Amino acid sequence: MTHASLARPVAALALAAAAAAAPALAQGTFPTTPPPIGTPKAFKVPGRRTIVLANGMKVSLIPFGTVPKATVRLVIRTGSIDESADQVWLAALMTDYLSEGTTTRSARDVAEEAAGMGGGLAVGGGSDVVNLTADVLGENAAAMVRLEADVARHPKFAETELARLKSNRLRTLAIARSQSQAQANARFLELMYPDHPYGRLYPTEAQLQGYTVDQVRAFWAANVGAARAHLYVTGVFDAAAVERAAREAFGDWTAGAPPTVKPATQPVQRKVAVIDRPNAVQSTIYVGLAVPNDHSADYTKLLVTDAILGGTFGSRITSNIREKKGYTYSPGSFISQRKGIAHWNEVADVTTNVTGPALQEIFNEVDRLRTEAPPLEELDRIKRNMAGIFVLQNGSRGGVGGQYVTVDLQGHDDAWLRAYLDRVLAVTPADVQETMQKYLVPDRMTLVVVGDRKVIDEQLKPYTATVP
């Protein structure tokens, strides 16, 4: 059956449904309840074949879809995790340099070559990984493997580019320091991960200005190598050609040091910090605490619990302080995970004069879910929403590849990913209440507020023990 023949009955059904609804709409009556939730369909995560080169580098080939395109992603296990206290954003500067050309290709050459393959090459990084990612026509996947190898292995590090790259970073730093959410997040992470790279979000201007090309090059030499690299190719491509290209382009790469393992110690008691933002009309609130990472048997229960508490648009905290009270427009909670460690976080920008009441409502919802298990109907809606999101996340080349990047970074096997939906759907109301009681303990939650202190200090008195 053609797409056109499918479209005709769908259009006819839509018109019929609209006609049926018209009399009710004309009389001013509207549906008051959503349609019943369907049963989640079985879903299978696409499989992969992983090759390990002699130098320790890994290559994962992930056939996916029918569109003749491929996503080629080189992941290198380095980032701020490898920075010392006097090197904040040195990894970011190194990552910026990877977009500035190689010893044999200018930045323009790289861009034009990638464009000729039907895509573009993006470079980015964070706390634990640097990514080189490109979407190309499937027939060009092997060529993109070779291009990414050149970019990662032979960056030029031209002295002439340093001032511009630092200027760009200084601008980014100035913007971040002017924003209340960035200020709150930086202080929150500093309290959550003291004396650890995860807790050092921004450098000083003097630090950034002081970096040299030699420092950038030394950081790259110490932290970028085959033992830290994993290539993921997802989509429709010639697997034999891609494997051959990977072996030729990366096979003689020096292994280098293994990925850095640097555990962080997180606080177990409440800490509070208030940052003055004179005359601000809003306060930015960060509330959170350490929780188990995804190697814990309780991690999936935590994900479901977070989705009920504050992690979805229909969650309890959001419904309370957004819909009922009107304190904020877009609050939300999430579980943030880095290598081997995690924390839960609720974030909200609230009107200044209701900073204290908003905090009280957040803690009220925490206490309510600790005291009473959620109704089964509410839990089922959340679980099925999570199942649908997971299927959508695996509905693209980038999404599937990203799932495997997370699996490998956190040290899981592929079976762990395949069992995700089963774990989510198995969570019970009693599990949610037990998870709240075990892990989301109000007295242990760290609190950061950015706002006008002359207005909010009195409101924050119930949350004392302020950290200077």
Backbone torsions as a table, in degrees:
resi	resn	phi	psi	omega
1	MET	NA	136.4	-178.0
2	THR	-80.4	165.0	176.1
3	HIS	-62.0	-36.1	-179.1
4	ALA	-64.6	-40.9	-179.0
5	SER	-69.7	-29.5	175.1
6	LEU	-70.9	-36.3	-175.8
7	ALA	-66.3	-35.1	-175.3
8	ARG	-62.9	-51.4	178.6
9	PRO	-64.8	-33.6	177.7
10	VAL	-63.0	-45.3	179.2
11	ALA	-62.9	-41.4	179.9
12	ALA	-62.1	-41.8	178.2
13	LEU	-63.3	-41.2	-180.0
14	ALA	-62.4	-43.0	179.9
15	LEU	-65.4	-39.9	179.3
16	ALA	-64.1	-42.2	179.3
17	ALA	-63.6	-40.1	179.5
18	ALA	-65.0	-41.1	179.6
19	ALA	-64.0	-40.1	180.0
20	ALA	-65.2	-35.0	-177.3
21	ALA	-78.9	-21.6	-172.7
22	ALA	-56.7	-47.3	-179.0
23	PRO	-58.6	-41.2	-179.8
24	ALA	-64.4	-42.5	-179.3
25	LEU	-65.5	-37.9	-179.1
26	ALA	-64.9	-31.3	-179.9
27	GLN	-84.8	0.2	176.5
28	GLY	82.7	16.9	177.4
29	THR	-104.1	137.3	-176.8
30	PHE	-130.2	152.0	176.0
31	PRO	-59.2	138.5	-179.2
32	THR	-109.6	-10.5	178.9
33	THR	-129.0	144.3	177.4
34	PRO	-71.3	161.3	176.6
35	PRO	-63.7	156.4	-179.9
36	PRO	-61.4	148.5	-178.9
37	ILE	-76.7	131.3	179.0
38	GLY	-79.2	168.0	177.3
39	THR	-80.7	128.7	179.8
40	PRO	-57.4	136.1	179.2
41	LYS	-79.7	153.3	177.1
42	ALA	-62.1	140.1	-178.9
43	PHE	-138.3	136.2	-179.2
44	LYS	-117.7	122.2	177.0
45	VAL	-67.7	131.6	178.6
46	PRO	-55.6	139.0	179.9
47	GLY	-81.7	176.4	-179.9
48	ARG	-148.1	162.3	171.7
49	ARG	-120.7	127.7	-177.2
50	THR	-114.7	131.5	179.6
51	ILE	-111.5	139.7	175.4
52	VAL	-112.1	119.2	178.0
53	LEU	-74.8	165.2	-176.8
54	ALA	-60.7	-28.0	-179.3
55	ASN	-86.7	3.5	177.3
56	GLY	98.1	-11.0	178.5
57	MET	-68.3	145.2	-179.9
58	LYS	-111.4	147.2	178.5
59	VAL	-131.8	119.8	179.0
60	SER	-110.2	125.8	178.4
61	LEU	-107.4	120.7	-171.6
62	ILE	-125.6	92.6	175.9
63	PRO	-62.6	133.6	-176.5
64	PHE	-156.5	131.7	171.0
65	GLY	74.6	-170.5	-179.6
66	THR	-125.8	-13.4	177.3
67	VAL	-67.8	130.3	-174.6
68	PRO	-76.6	61.4	177.1
69	LYS	-134.3	161.6	179.9
70	ALA	-140.5	145.5	172.0
71	THR	-104.8	122.1	-179.5
72	VAL	-110.2	116.5	-175.0
73	ARG	-129.2	119.4	174.7
74	LEU	-100.6	119.7	-178.8
75	VAL	-109.9	126.9	-179.5
76	ILE	-118.6	126.3	-175.0
77	ARG	-78.9	76.6	171.3
78	THR	-154.4	168.9	-178.0
79	GLY	160.4	-150.0	-179.1
80	SER	-63.9	-19.6	177.2
81	ILE	-57.3	-24.7	-178.6
82	ASP	-97.8	6.9	179.5
83	GLU	-90.0	144.0	168.5
84	SER	-87.6	175.8	-177.0
85	ALA	-61.9	-24.6	179.8
86	ASP	-100.1	18.7	-179.5
87	GLN	-126.3	19.7	-175.8
88	VAL	-59.9	127.4	-177.4
89	TRP	76.1	7.7	173.5
90	LEU	-67.0	-38.2	175.8
91	ALA	-63.9	-37.5	178.5
92	ALA	-65.6	-40.2	178.5
93	LEU	-65.4	-39.8	175.7
94	MET	-61.6	-42.9	179.0
95	THR	-62.4	-40.2	176.4
96	ASP	-58.5	-39.9	-178.1
97	TYR	-64.7	-27.5	-178.8
98	LEU	-66.2	-15.6	176.6
99	SER	-93.1	4.7	-172.2
100	GLU	-105.5	17.2	175.6
101	GLY	101.0	167.8	-178.0
102	THR	-116.4	-177.4	179.9
103	THR	-68.9	-15.4	179.6
104	THR	-121.8	-9.2	-179.3
105	ARG	-131.5	133.6	172.7
106	SER	-75.0	167.9	176.2
107	ALA	-58.0	-37.8	178.9
108	ARG	-67.2	-39.2	177.6
109	ASP	-60.1	-44.8	-179.9
110	VAL	-61.5	-46.2	-178.6
111	ALA	-63.2	-44.1	-178.7
112	GLU	-67.9	-37.3	179.1
113	GLU	-66.6	-41.9	177.9
114	ALA	-64.7	-41.2	179.2
115	ALA	-62.3	-36.5	178.3
116	GLY	-67.0	-17.8	176.9
117	MET	-90.6	-0.1	179.5
118	GLY	92.3	22.0	-178.6
119	GLY	-158.9	-155.8	178.1
120	GLY	-152.6	152.9	-177.4
121	LEU	-102.0	122.5	178.5
122	ALA	-111.0	139.1	179.0
123	VAL	-121.5	131.2	178.9
124	GLY	-152.1	165.9	-178.4
125	GLY	-153.9	178.1	-179.0
126	GLY	-162.8	-142.4	-175.4
127	SER	-75.3	-34.6	-171.7
128	ASP	-123.6	-18.5	-176.3
129	VAL	-141.3	154.0	167.2
130	VAL	-113.7	134.0	-178.0
131	ASN	-116.5	134.6	166.7
132	LEU	-114.9	114.7	-170.7
133	THR	-130.7	137.1	177.4
134	ALA	-145.6	138.9	168.6
135	ASP	-101.4	122.8	-177.3
136	VAL	-135.7	166.7	170.3
137	LEU	-60.0	140.6	-175.1
138	GLY	-55.1	-34.7	-179.3
139	GLU	-66.9	-15.1	-178.8
140	ASN	-104.7	9.5	-176.8
141	ALA	-60.0	-43.1	-179.3
142	ALA	-64.3	-39.1	178.7
143	ALA	-65.3	-38.1	178.2
144	MET	-67.7	-34.4	174.5
145	VAL	-56.8	-44.2	-179.8
146	ARG	-66.9	-38.7	-180.0
147	LEU	-66.9	-44.2	178.8
148	GLU	-63.7	-34.5	177.1
149	ALA	-62.4	-42.1	179.6
150	ASP	-64.8	-43.5	-179.0
151	VAL	-62.6	-43.0	-177.8
152	ALA	-75.2	-36.5	-172.6
153	ARG	-90.6	-26.1	-172.6
154	HIS	-131.6	49.5	178.2
155	PRO	-63.9	146.9	-173.8
156	LYS	-79.8	-36.9	-177.2
157	PHE	53.1	54.7	-178.1
158	ALA	-72.2	131.8	177.9
159	GLU	-59.6	-33.5	-176.8
160	THR	-65.9	-17.0	-178.6
161	GLU	-94.6	-11.3	-170.5
162	LEU	-62.7	-47.7	-176.9
163	ALA	-60.2	-42.2	179.8
164	ARG	-65.8	-44.0	-179.6
165	LEU	-64.4	-40.4	177.6
166	LYS	-67.3	-37.5	177.5
167	SER	-62.1	-41.5	176.8
168	ASN	-61.6	-42.9	179.6
169	ARG	-68.1	-37.1	177.7
170	LEU	-63.7	-36.9	176.9
171	ARG	-65.6	-44.0	177.6
172	THR	-60.8	-41.3	179.6
173	LEU	-63.7	-43.9	-179.4
174	ALA	-62.9	-40.9	179.3
175	ILE	-64.9	-45.0	-179.3
176	ALA	-60.5	-42.0	-177.5
177	ARG	-71.6	-13.9	178.1
178	SER	-91.0	-6.4	-175.2
179	GLN	-106.2	133.1	-175.0
180	SER	-65.7	-38.2	179.5
181	GLN	-65.0	-40.2	178.3
182	ALA	-64.8	-39.6	177.7
183	GLN	-63.7	-44.9	-179.1
184	ALA	-65.1	-43.6	-179.2
185	ASN	-62.8	-42.9	-179.8
186	ALA	-61.6	-44.1	-179.5
187	ARG	-69.7	-38.4	178.9
188	PHE	-61.5	-47.0	-179.7
189	LEU	-66.4	-33.4	177.1
190	GLU	-62.8	-39.4	177.8
191	LEU	-76.0	-34.0	-177.1
192	MET	-75.7	-32.9	-178.1
193	TYR	-130.1	68.4	-176.2
194	PRO	-65.5	140.1	177.8
195	ASP	54.2	39.5	-179.9
196	HIS	-142.0	148.9	179.4
197	PRO	-54.2	-33.1	179.2
198	TYR	-63.0	-22.9	-178.7
199	GLY	-95.0	1.4	-179.4
200	ARG	-110.4	91.5	-172.7
201	LEU	-85.1	-37.7	-175.9
202	TYR	-129.7	144.6	174.4
203	PRO	-86.1	171.5	167.3
204	THR	-80.0	160.6	177.8
205	GLU	-61.3	-38.3	-179.7
206	ALA	-64.1	-40.9	177.0
207	GLN	-56.6	-52.2	-176.6
208	LEU	-62.6	-41.8	179.6
209	GLN	-65.0	-28.2	-173.6
210	GLY	-82.6	-10.8	-176.1
211	TYR	-69.2	142.6	179.4
212	THR	-114.0	163.6	176.3
213	VAL	-60.9	-37.5	179.5
214	ASP	-61.8	-38.1	177.7
215	GLN	-66.4	-41.3	178.8
216	VAL	-63.5	-45.8	-179.2
217	ARG	-63.6	-38.8	179.6
218	ALA	-66.8	-38.0	178.4
219	PHE	-63.9	-44.0	178.0
220	TRP	-61.3	-45.5	-177.9
221	ALA	-63.4	-34.6	-176.9
222	ALA	-80.1	-24.8	-168.0
223	ASN	-123.7	-3.7	-179.7
224	VAL	-116.4	115.8	-179.5
225	GLY	-166.8	175.3	-173.4
226	ALA	-63.2	-35.3	-177.4
227	ALA	-65.7	-17.8	179.7
228	ARG	-105.2	4.7	-171.5
229	ALA	-106.8	143.6	176.3
230	HIS	-143.4	122.1	179.4
231	LEU	-99.5	129.3	178.2
232	TYR	-118.2	125.6	176.2
233	VAL	-122.3	118.5	-172.8
234	THR	-125.4	133.7	176.0
235	GLY	132.0	-144.2	179.4
236	VAL	-109.4	115.0	-173.7
237	PHE	-159.5	167.0	176.8
238	ASP	-84.8	101.9	-173.8
239	ALA	-60.3	-40.7	-179.1
240	ALA	-64.3	-41.0	-179.7
241	ALA	-67.9	-38.9	179.5
242	VAL	-67.6	-43.5	178.3
243	GLU	-62.2	-42.3	178.6
244	ARG	-62.3	-42.7	179.0
245	ALA	-63.7	-40.5	179.8
246	ALA	-64.2	-42.7	179.7
247	ARG	-65.5	-40.0	-178.8
248	GLU	-72.2	-40.5	-174.4
249	ALA	-81.3	-28.1	-174.9
250	PHE	-117.9	-10.8	-171.4
251	GLY	-60.7	-32.1	-179.3
252	ASP	-99.9	14.0	178.4
253	TRP	-71.5	133.8	178.0
254	THR	-61.6	137.1	-176.9
255	ALA	-62.9	-46.3	-177.2
256	GLY	72.7	-167.5	-177.5
257	ALA	-76.6	151.4	174.7
258	PRO	-69.9	166.0	179.2
259	PRO	-57.8	145.4	-179.6
260	THR	-70.9	134.5	172.6
261	VAL	-115.7	114.8	-174.1
262	LYS	-140.6	84.7	-178.1
263	PRO	-60.6	147.0	177.9
264	ALA	-109.4	146.7	175.0
265	THR	-100.7	123.4	-177.6
266	GLN	-105.0	151.8	-179.3
267	PRO	-68.7	150.6	178.5
268	VAL	-114.7	1.7	178.2
269	GLN	-127.6	162.0	-177.1
270	ARG	-64.9	137.8	169.4
271	LYS	-127.7	143.8	-178.4
272	VAL	-130.9	133.4	176.7
273	ALA	-134.9	137.1	178.7
274	VAL	-122.8	127.3	179.4
275	ILE	-111.9	123.6	-176.2
276	ASP	-75.2	130.3	173.9
277	ARG	-130.9	83.3	-171.0
278	PRO	-53.0	134.4	175.1
279	ASN	66.7	15.0	177.3
280	ALA	-67.0	140.3	179.0
281	VAL	-88.7	-10.2	177.4
282	GLN	-130.6	155.0	169.4
283	SER	-112.0	138.7	174.1
284	THR	-99.6	125.3	-176.5
285	ILE	-112.2	129.5	169.9
286	TYR	-121.9	122.2	176.4
287	VAL	-126.5	132.9	178.9
288	GLY	-176.2	177.0	179.7
289	LEU	-162.5	166.5	178.5
290	ALA	-68.0	140.8	175.2
291	VAL	-135.4	165.1	179.1
292	PRO	-63.4	150.2	177.4
293	ASN	-83.7	-175.5	-171.4
294	ASP	-78.1	7.6	169.3
295	HIS	-88.2	-7.6	177.2
296	SER	-79.6	143.7	176.0
297	ALA	-65.1	-16.9	-178.1
298	ASP	-94.2	-0.2	-171.8
299	TYR	-64.5	-44.2	179.6
300	THR	-64.1	-37.1	175.6
301	LYS	-61.1	-37.5	177.1
302	LEU	-64.2	-41.6	178.9
303	LEU	-61.1	-45.3	179.8
304	VAL	-66.3	-42.3	179.2
305	THR	-61.0	-43.7	177.8
306	ASP	-61.5	-40.4	-179.5
307	ALA	-62.3	-35.8	176.8
308	ILE	-73.0	-42.6	-173.1
309	LEU	-72.0	-52.5	-175.7
310	GLY	-154.5	-0.3	-169.2
311	GLY	-89.0	-0.3	178.2
312	THR	-132.0	165.8	-177.1
313	PHE	-63.1	-31.8	179.2
314	GLY	-94.8	15.2	-177.1
315	SER	-69.8	168.8	-172.7
316	ARG	-68.0	-47.1	-179.8
317	ILE	-63.5	-43.0	179.8
318	THR	-62.4	-45.8	179.1
319	SER	-61.1	-36.7	-177.6
320	ASN	-71.9	-64.6	-169.6
321	ILE	-83.8	-12.7	175.5
322	ARG	-98.7	-57.2	-173.1
323	GLU	-77.5	-47.0	-174.6
324	LYS	-82.8	-46.8	-174.1
325	LYS	-93.0	-26.7	-178.2
326	GLY	70.0	26.6	-178.7
327	TYR	-77.3	-25.6	-170.6
328	THR	-151.5	162.4	-179.5
329	TYR	-97.4	-44.0	-173.2
330	SER	-140.4	69.2	174.4
331	PRO	-75.5	167.8	176.7
332	GLY	-177.4	154.2	175.8
333	SER	-123.4	162.7	-178.9
334	PHE	-162.8	162.0	170.5
335	ILE	-106.2	118.8	-178.8
336	SER	-100.3	123.5	-176.4
337	GLN	-120.0	133.3	169.9
338	ARG	-114.4	-173.2	-177.3
339	LYS	-61.5	109.2	172.9
340	GLY	76.8	9.1	-175.3
341	ILE	-153.3	154.8	-176.3
342	ALA	-152.7	159.0	170.8
343	HIS	-144.8	154.8	174.4
344	TRP	-99.4	145.7	-173.1
345	ASN	-147.9	130.5	168.5
346	GLU	-110.3	132.5	-177.5
347	VAL	-127.0	136.4	177.0
348	ALA	-154.4	139.5	168.5
349	ASP	-101.6	114.9	-174.8
350	VAL	-120.5	156.5	175.7
351	THR	-59.0	137.3	-171.3
352	THR	-52.8	-43.8	-173.7
353	ASN	-74.6	-3.4	176.5
354	VAL	-120.1	25.6	179.5
355	THR	-59.4	-49.9	179.4
356	GLY	-64.4	-50.1	177.2
357	PRO	-57.9	-36.6	178.3
358	ALA	-64.7	-43.3	176.8
359	LEU	-60.8	-42.0	-179.9
360	GLN	-61.2	-40.8	179.9
361	GLU	-68.7	-36.5	176.1
362	ILE	-59.9	-48.1	-179.1
363	PHE	-70.4	-29.5	175.3
364	ASN	-61.9	-42.6	179.9
365	GLU	-68.4	-35.6	175.2
366	VAL	-61.7	-47.5	-178.7
367	ASP	-64.5	-38.0	-178.0
368	ARG	-64.0	-40.7	-179.2
369	LEU	-77.5	-20.4	173.4
370	ARG	-75.7	-29.9	-174.8
371	THR	-88.1	-36.9	-175.6
372	GLU	-128.1	131.9	174.7
373	ALA	-65.7	145.3	-179.3
374	PRO	-69.8	151.1	174.8
375	PRO	-60.0	148.3	-177.6
376	LEU	-60.3	-38.2	-178.9
377	GLU	-62.6	-43.3	177.9
378	GLU	-62.6	-44.4	179.9
379	LEU	-63.5	-42.2	179.9
380	ASP	-61.2	-41.3	177.7
381	ARG	-59.4	-43.9	-178.8
382	ILE	-65.2	-46.1	-178.0
383	LYS	-63.1	-41.1	-178.8
384	ARG	-71.7	-32.4	173.3
385	ASN	-63.7	-43.3	178.3
386	MET	-63.6	-39.4	178.6
387	ALA	-63.3	-42.5	179.0
388	GLY	-64.1	-41.0	178.5
389	ILE	-62.9	-40.5	179.8
390	PHE	-62.6	-41.9	178.3
391	VAL	-64.0	-42.4	177.9
392	LEU	-62.7	-39.9	179.3
393	GLN	-62.7	-27.8	179.5
394	ASN	-99.1	18.4	-178.9
395	GLY	-97.4	9.4	179.3
396	SER	-140.2	161.6	177.7
397	ARG	-60.6	-46.3	-179.6
398	GLY	-62.8	-38.1	-179.7
399	GLY	-66.5	-44.9	179.4
400	VAL	-63.5	-47.1	178.7
401	GLY	-60.3	-40.4	179.0
402	GLY	-63.1	-35.9	177.3
403	GLN	-61.6	-42.9	-179.3
404	TYR	-70.6	-31.9	175.0
405	VAL	-59.7	-45.4	179.6
406	THR	-64.2	-43.5	178.9
407	VAL	-57.0	-45.5	-176.7
408	ASP	-73.1	-39.2	179.2
409	LEU	-61.2	-41.2	-177.0
410	GLN	-86.4	-3.1	174.3
411	GLY	79.7	34.5	176.6
412	HIS	-99.7	166.0	170.0
413	ASP	-96.3	171.3	-175.1
414	ASP	-66.7	-26.6	179.2
415	ALA	-63.0	-31.6	178.2
416	TRP	-61.1	-41.7	178.3
417	LEU	-68.3	-43.7	-177.3
418	ARG	-63.4	-26.9	-176.8
419	ALA	-90.7	4.0	-174.8
420	TYR	-56.5	-51.4	-176.6
421	LEU	-61.2	-40.3	178.9
422	ASP	-61.5	-39.9	-179.9
423	ARG	-66.4	-42.1	179.8
424	VAL	-62.9	-49.4	-175.5
425	LEU	-68.8	-16.4	-179.5
426	ALA	-85.2	-10.4	-177.1
427	VAL	-68.1	134.1	-177.8
428	THR	-108.6	164.4	174.4
429	PRO	-55.3	-40.7	179.0
430	ALA	-63.5	-35.8	176.9
431	ASP	-60.3	-42.3	-178.8
432	VAL	-63.3	-47.4	179.9
433	GLN	-63.2	-43.6	179.0
434	GLU	-62.5	-40.1	178.9
435	THR	-63.3	-43.6	176.9
436	MET	-59.3	-44.3	-177.0
437	GLN	-68.2	-34.0	-178.0
438	LYS	-78.5	-38.0	-166.7
439	TYR	-120.2	-36.6	-176.8
440	LEU	-95.9	72.4	-175.2
441	VAL	-94.4	115.7	-174.2
442	PRO	-55.3	-40.4	-176.6
443	ASP	-66.5	-14.3	179.5
444	ARG	-98.6	-3.1	-172.3
445	MET	-79.6	129.6	174.6
446	THR	-79.3	140.2	-176.1
447	LEU	-128.7	129.2	173.1
448	VAL	-126.0	130.9	177.6
449	VAL	-129.2	128.9	173.4
450	VAL	-110.1	119.3	-177.7
451	GLY	-175.8	-174.6	-178.6
452	ASP	-79.6	105.3	-171.2
453	ARG	-62.6	-32.6	-178.8
454	LYS	-66.3	-18.2	177.8
455	VAL	-99.6	-37.2	-169.7
456	ILE	-97.0	-18.0	-175.6
457	ASP	-57.5	-43.3	-179.7
458	GLU	-64.2	-37.2	-179.7
459	GLN	-68.1	-24.8	-175.4
460	LEU	-92.8	2.3	-177.8
461	LYS	-56.2	-35.2	178.0
462	PRO	-65.1	-13.7	-177.3
463	TYR	-116.6	68.7	-172.8
464	THR	-84.6	-160.5	-173.9
465	ALA	66.1	47.2	-177.2
466	THR	-65.5	135.1	174.3
467	VAL	-87.1	128.0	-178.4
468	PRO	-57.8	NA	NA
